[in-house]
Amino acid sequence: MPKALATISEEIDGFHRYAELYEAQGKNRDAAEYYRKAVAFAEKAGGFGKESVQSFRQKAEKLALAEKG
């Protein structure tokens, strides 16, 4: 894997892992923020599947609604 691609992959993985960690801890606001960061990064960097981006977006929206709940 080219170094640039590895860096991009690691960065979005980091956003995703933080989102999952916060979600597991019940910190919905923080989890939603990191899912949104993953979406923004994926859209800016390109090369990510629409399904992945949509999944992150849906999780962010769901958690934001749960936080308001």
N, C-alpha and C positions, 0 to 999 in steps of 0.2 A: 504494500500500500504506500503510495507517495506520501511524503512527510506532511504536505499541506492538507491532503485528504484526511490523514490520521488526526491532525490537529482539529480540523473541522468536526470530525466524528467525535472526538473527545469532548469538545466544547458543548455540543448539543447533548451528549450523554450526561455531562455534568448538570446542565439545566434540568434534564429529565430526572436524574437521580435525586437532586435536591427537591424537586416537586413531589416525587414519590415519598421521600423521607418526611417532608412536612405533612403530606396527606396522611401518612401512617400515624403521625403524632397528633392528628386532629387540628393542625394549624392550616385551616382551609385558605385563609387569606394569603399566607406565604406560599402555599402550594400553587394556588391559582396564579400568583405572580410569576413563579418559575415556569409554569406551563406556558404562560404568555411570552416569557423570554425565549422559550424553546421555539414557539411559533414565529416570533419576530426573527430569530436567528436563522431558522430554516428558510423563511421567505427571502431574507437578504442574501444568504449564502447560495441558495438554489441547490438543485440536485437531490432534494428530498422528495419522497413520494407524497402525493396529495393526501393519501389516506393517513399517513403519519402526522402531517401538519393538522389535518382535520381532527384527528384523535386528540392531539394536544389542546386544540382550540375548544373542543367539546368538554374536555376535563376541566379546563380553566373556567368555562362558563358555569358548569355544574357546581364546582367548588365555590365560586363567587356567589351563586344563588344560595348554597347551603350556609354560607357565612352570614348572609342577610337574614336567613331563615327564621 
